[in-house]
Amino acid sequence: MGRLEGRVAVITGAGSGIGRATSQLFAKEGAKVLCFDRAAEAVEETADLICKAGGTAIAMAGDAGEETDVKAAIDRAVSELGGLDVVYANAGISGGGTPMAELDAKFWQEVLRINLIGPFLAIKHASPIMAAKGKGSIICTASVAGIRSGAGGIPYSASKAGVINLVQTTANTLYGSGVRVNAICPGLIETGMTRPIYQMARSKGTDDKIGQLNPLKRGGEPIEIAGAALFLASDDSSYVNGQAIVVDGGLSSSHPVGSRRA
C-alpha cells in the first residue's frame, strides 16, 4: 500500500517542474490528484502521464493567485475525487532579476499575488474542509531566498519570506484543528523557472559549476523536492507543523555569495 493510499491531493503549478514531479509521485503512492496550473496543455499532459501509469488524476487550468479559481479547484477535488486530504500550494513565479531601481508597485503586486496570496488562498479554502474531519496537510513552496539574502531577486525573496511566516501563523491559527501547515524551501532546482541559468551555463560549457556554492556541489532535481512534499503529506510527518523545511544541498547553511564590488 502506498503512503498516500485513499487520499485526495490538490497540487498547484502541476504543469511542470516540482509540481509535475510531485503530482506523479503522489499518484504513485496512491493519491488521487487534482493537477492545477495556468498552462492548460502542460497540466493536461501531467494528468495524462499519471493516468497512463495507472494512477488517478484530473487536470484543471486556472490562476493560483485568483480566489475563485483556487476555490473551484478545491471544490472540484471534493466533488469529483471524493474529499480533500492534502493541498500543495506550489505555483510561483520568479520575478526575474530586475534591478531595484526599475521595480515598480505593479511588478511587486504580481509576484506577491502568485507567490504569497496564492498559498494564503489555498490555506483559506482547504483548511475548513480538513478541519471538519480533524486532519489534513497543507504544504507551501517557499525558498531559501526567503531565509536570507543571496538566493533571489528582491520581490521573489520577500514573497518567499512571507510564505515562511504564513505557514507559521496559519499553523497556529488552526490550533486544535488537526490541520498541519508547512513549507518547503528549495535551493537551486532545475525547473522552467531556473532554465535560463542552466541554459546559460551549458552554452558557456560551465554547467559543472552549477550548484558549486552548496556542499553537495550540484543543483537539485524536482523529484528531490517531491520527496520532501511526500513526507509532509504523509503520516510520517504527523508531528511536523508550522515548519519551513530546507532542501538545498546545504546552501543555506552559509548562503555564500560572490563579491558585488565593482
N, C-alpha and C positions, 0 to 999 in steps of 0.2 A: 504493500500500500504506500502511496506517495505521501509526502509530508503535508500536502495541501488537499488531500483527497476529500471530496464532497464540499469544498469551499468555493465561493464565488469572489472573483477579484476584478477590480476596475484598474486599468493602468493607462495613464495619460502619457503622451509622447511615445506611443507604441509603434509608430511607423518606421522607426529606425533605431540604431544605436542601442543604448541602455534599455529603452522601453521595449524594443523588439526582443532583445535577448531575455529580458525579464518575463515578458509575455510567454515566450516559448518555454522557459524553464518552469514557470508556474504551472503551465498546462501539462508539462511532462510529469510534474509532481502531483497531478490530479485535480487542479483547479479548473473551473470554468471561467474563462477570461473575456471580459469586455475590453477590446482594444480601442483606444481613443486617440485620435490625432487630427490635426487640421489638414494634413496631407492625405486626402481621401484614397488615392490609389495605393499609397505606401501602406496605410493601415489595413486596407483590404488584403494586401499581399501578406502582411503579418498574420492575419486571421486565417488566410488560406493555408499558409505554411503549417500552422497549428493543426488545422482540420485534416490536412493530408498526412500528418504524423500520427493521427488517431486521437487528437485532443478535441476539446470543445471551446470554440471561440466565436464571437461575433465582432464585427468592426463597426465603428461609428466615427464619422467625421464631425469635428467641432473645434471650438476655441476654448482652450483650458483656462483662459482668463475671463471668459464670459459666463456669468452666473446661470443663465437659462440653459446653456449647453452643458455645463457641469451637472446641474440638477437633472437634466434629461438623461445623461449617461448613467447616473446612479439609479434613477427610476427605472431605466431600461434593464439594468442588471438585475434589479429586484424582480421585475415583471417577467423577463424572458429567461433569466438564468436561475431564478428561484431564491434569491437572497443577496446578502452582502456581508462578506467577512473581511475583505482586505481592499484597501484603496492605496495605490501607489501614485502619488502626485509627482510625476517625473518630468512633465513637459517644461521646457525652458528655452530661453534664447540667450546668446552670449552678449549681445550689445556691441561686439567688436572692440577695436582698440582706439576709439575716437579720443583725441586729446581733450583734456578737461576744458580748455578754453572754447572748444567747439561744441560742447554738450549743451543741450537746452532742456527745458522742462518737459517738452513733448516726448523727447527721446527717453528721458528718465521714466516718465509715466508708462511708456510701453514696456520697458524692461521690468518695472515693478508690477505691472498688471499681469504679465505672464508668470514671472518667476516667484512672486510673493503673494499677490492676491489670488492667483490660481490655486496654490496649495491651501490658502485660507478657505476658499470656496469648497474645495474637496472635503476639508475637515468639517466645515459648517453643515454640509448636506449629508455627509456619510455618518457622522457621529450619532445623530439621533436614532438612526436605523440600527446601528451596532449597539448603542446603549440600551435599546429596548429588549435586546436578548442577553445583555450583560457581558458582551465581549466583542472584540474586533481589533484589527491592527491597521493603523494609518501610517504610511511611510511617505516622506517627502525628500526630494532630491535637493540637497544644499550643495556645498562645495568647500574645498579647502580655501577657496578665495574668500569665503565668509568668515574664516577664522582670524586671518590677519593679512596684511598687505603682501603683495608679491606673487599672486597667482591669478590675477584677472583685472579687467577694467573696473573703473570706479562704480558705475551703476550696477554692473553684474555683481561685484563683490558686496556692495551694500545690500542688494536684494537677497543674496545668499546668507548674509549675516542675519537678515530679517527672518529667513526661513528657520535658522537655528533657534532664534528666540521664539518664533511662532510655535515650534513643537514643544518647547519648554513651557510656555504659558498655557497652551491649549491642553497639554497633558494634565496640568494642574486644574484647569477649568473643568475638565472632565472627571474630576475627583470622584471616586466611588462608582464610576460607570462601568468599569471593566474594559474601557476602550484605551488602547495604547497608541501613543503618537511619538514617532521617532524620525530622525533624519539620517540620510547617508551623505557623507561629504567625499565625493570622488576627487582624486587628483587628476592628472593628465590621462584621459581615456580616449582611444581612437574612435571618434564618432563623427557624424556630419558636422557637428559644431566645431570640432577641432581639426577637421580635414585640411584647412589651409595650412596649419602648422606642419602637419605631416607631409603634405604635398611639397611645400617649400623645402623642407629638409631633404626629401627624396630627390628633388630636382637638383639640389646642390651636392648630392652624394654624402650628406651628413646625417642620414637617418639613424646611424649608430649612436648619435649623440642625443636622440630623443629620450627624455626622462633622465638625463645624466645628473640632474640635481638631486634625485632621490637615491637612497642607499641601495635599492634594487637595480638602479641604472637602466630602467626601461619604462616605457609608457604602459598603461593598463589596457585591458580588453573589456568590452561591455559585459561579457559573461562574469567577470570578476566582481562587478557591481551587482549584477543579478544575483549572485550567490549571497551577497550581504542582504539584499532585499528578501530573498527566500528565508534566510534566518529570521529576519524581523517579522515576516508574515506568518511564520510557523510557531508552533508551541515551544520550540527550542528557546525562544526569546520571551517566554511568558512573564518574566520578571524584569524585562527591559522596557523602560518607559521614560519619555522626556529626554532622550539622549541623541547626540549627534555622533554617529559612528564614522570614523575616518578610514577611507580605503584609498591610499595614495602612495604605496610603496615606501612610506616613511618620510615623504617630502615635508609634511607639516611638523615633523619633529624638530626642524630648524628653519624651514621656509627660506632657504638660501636664495639670494637673487644676485644678478650681475650688477656691476657698478653702473650708476646712472650719471656719473661725472662726464663732462664733455672731454 
